[in-house]
Each structure stands twice: as C-alpha cells, then as structure tokens.
Amino acid sequence: MSPSGIPLKIEPNNKKVKSPIISWVKYSATPHSWNTRSRLTGTKNTAKLTSSGQKFVQLLLWE
C-alpha cells in the first residue's frame, strides 16, 4: 500500500485464500500502520491487513 493507504497492486493467485492477504511488504523499522492509514499492521518484513484494510480491499473488489 502506498503511504495514503491505497493498494499498489491487486492480482489473482492460484493459492486458495478465504480473504485478501498481503503477499509482500517493503521492510520498515516503523510500524506499517503509520505508513498505510492503519490498513496494515506489523513491522519489518511482516504485515497483515487490519479489519479496516480488509474492508477497504473488499470495497475496491466490489465484494
């Protein structure tokens, strides 16, 4: 996600998931929530969508 909280890329994958997931995140020593309007959580190389992030992605995908 960009610093404004907009996903930079959304693409289908052969992997079966129940809901959208983060497949890659740029390393950051600060919490990802600071740079994504709290749509991601985690630090360093790990990130996960927050409930707000999940809802936002679902809105973008018309789910």
Backbone bond lengths (Angstrom), bond angles and torsions (degrees), N, CA, C in turn:
res aa  C-N    CA-C-N  psi(-1)  N-CA   C-N-CA  omega(-1)  CA-C   N-CA-C  phi
1 M - - - 1.441 - - 1.522 108.97 -
2 S 1.288 113.46 147.69 1.455 118.77 177.47 1.532 108.70 -76.00
3 P 1.337 117.65 169.17 1.463 119.61 177.74 1.528 113.59 -58.82
4 S 1.314 117.29 -20.70 1.470 119.34 177.27 1.529 111.98 -87.76
5 G 1.344 117.22 0.74 1.453 121.57 176.15 1.511 114.86 88.16
6 I 1.327 117.94 14.54 1.459 122.37 179.12 1.533 108.80 -93.95
7 P 1.340 118.39 129.67 1.468 119.43 177.20 1.529 110.57 -60.29
8 L 1.307 116.83 135.73 1.459 121.28 179.09 1.520 111.72 -82.47
9 K 1.322 116.76 -25.60 1.450 119.90 -178.85 1.525 109.17 -156.83
10 I 1.315 115.24 134.68 1.456 121.77 173.23 1.519 105.64 -129.93
11 E 1.331 115.58 125.35 1.458 117.86 -178.99 1.524 110.59 -146.57
12 P 1.335 115.99 150.75 1.465 119.44 177.20 1.525 110.48 -70.88
13 N 1.310 114.81 159.68 1.455 121.23 -179.17 1.521 108.04 -143.70
14 N 1.307 117.48 153.96 1.464 120.95 177.10 1.521 112.54 -73.03
15 K 1.319 117.06 -18.33 1.456 121.81 179.98 1.529 109.62 -70.63
16 K 1.327 117.08 130.52 1.458 122.45 179.21 1.536 109.69 -81.13
17 V 1.320 116.12 124.11 1.458 121.81 176.31 1.525 108.34 -134.30
18 K 1.316 116.20 155.93 1.465 120.42 179.72 1.519 112.34 -85.21
19 S 1.317 116.25 -23.80 1.463 120.85 -179.45 1.527 108.39 -151.93
20 P 1.327 118.36 166.20 1.464 120.96 -179.96 1.530 111.56 -56.78
21 I 1.340 115.72 144.84 1.459 121.84 178.94 1.526 109.46 -132.15
22 I 1.304 115.60 162.58 1.462 122.71 174.23 1.523 106.81 -92.40
23 S 1.316 116.97 123.28 1.468 119.29 -178.89 1.525 112.45 -101.24
24 W 1.313 117.80 -16.94 1.454 121.07 179.32 1.516 108.65 -154.97
25 V 1.322 116.31 143.69 1.465 121.44 175.76 1.520 108.69 -143.71
26 K 1.303 116.34 139.61 1.464 121.29 177.17 1.528 108.78 -71.87
27 Y 1.328 116.00 137.80 1.464 121.28 179.22 1.523 109.84 -55.51
28 S 1.318 116.10 134.64 1.461 121.51 176.50 1.518 108.56 -147.27
29 A 1.309 116.99 129.00 1.463 121.38 178.39 1.529 110.89 -74.40
30 T 1.328 116.87 -20.07 1.467 121.03 178.28 1.529 109.26 -94.49
31 P 1.309 117.42 157.71 1.470 119.50 178.26 1.538 111.34 -58.39
32 H 1.316 116.23 136.80 1.458 120.68 -179.86 1.534 111.76 -61.54
33 S 1.308 116.65 -26.92 1.465 119.49 179.87 1.527 111.43 -61.10
34 W 1.319 117.54 -29.82 1.469 120.94 179.58 1.526 111.37 -66.22
35 N 1.327 117.01 -29.75 1.461 121.57 -173.85 1.524 114.37 -103.52
36 T 1.325 117.57 1.74 1.466 119.69 -175.88 1.522 112.80 -133.71
37 R 1.299 117.32 24.32 1.469 121.70 -178.66 1.528 111.29 56.15
38 S 1.328 115.60 36.35 1.474 124.46 178.32 1.524 113.36 64.00
39 R 1.334 117.43 24.95 1.465 120.13 176.90 1.524 111.57 -88.44
40 L 1.341 116.72 -14.82 1.462 122.10 173.81 1.511 108.69 -123.98
41 T 1.323 115.71 154.49 1.450 122.08 173.31 1.521 107.61 -126.22
42 G 1.302 117.58 161.83 1.456 121.85 179.54 1.520 111.43 111.95
43 T 1.335 115.53 175.01 1.461 122.04 178.27 1.520 108.67 -142.80
44 K 1.307 114.50 171.05 1.471 123.63 177.48 1.523 110.81 55.89
45 N 1.339 118.09 -118.93 1.466 121.73 -176.08 1.521 113.41 -96.67
46 T 1.321 117.96 4.87 1.464 120.46 -178.32 1.521 110.80 -115.30
47 A 1.313 115.58 141.77 1.458 120.87 177.32 1.516 109.18 -152.77
48 K 1.301 115.35 152.99 1.449 122.04 179.18 1.524 106.93 -145.98
49 L 1.321 116.17 144.73 1.455 119.76 176.49 1.521 109.69 -68.95
50 T 1.308 116.61 135.99 1.460 121.09 172.20 1.531 107.55 -80.43
51 S 1.308 118.04 174.60 1.470 119.46 177.24 1.522 110.31 -61.90
52 S 1.320 116.97 -36.24 1.463 121.14 175.70 1.527 110.80 -64.05
53 G 1.327 117.05 -41.16 1.454 121.96 177.58 1.517 111.91 -64.93
54 Q 1.337 117.09 -40.75 1.462 122.01 177.36 1.531 110.51 -60.66
55 K 1.321 116.22 -46.78 1.467 120.69 -179.58 1.523 110.99 -63.61
56 F 1.327 116.35 -39.70 1.456 120.23 -179.56 1.528 111.23 -65.24
57 V 1.328 117.46 -44.33 1.463 120.86 178.70 1.532 110.07 -64.95
58 Q 1.318 117.86 -40.67 1.462 120.35 177.37 1.524 110.98 -61.52
59 L 1.304 117.32 -37.82 1.458 121.52 176.40 1.531 110.41 -62.68
60 L 1.320 116.71 -44.60 1.465 120.72 179.07 1.524 112.02 -64.24
61 L 1.326 117.19 -32.52 1.461 121.49 -177.74 1.535 113.08 -91.26
62 W 1.305 117.57 0.26 1.468 123.40 -178.10 1.512 112.25 59.51
63 E 1.321 116.50 43.25 1.484 120.54 178.88 1.498 110.08 -97.95
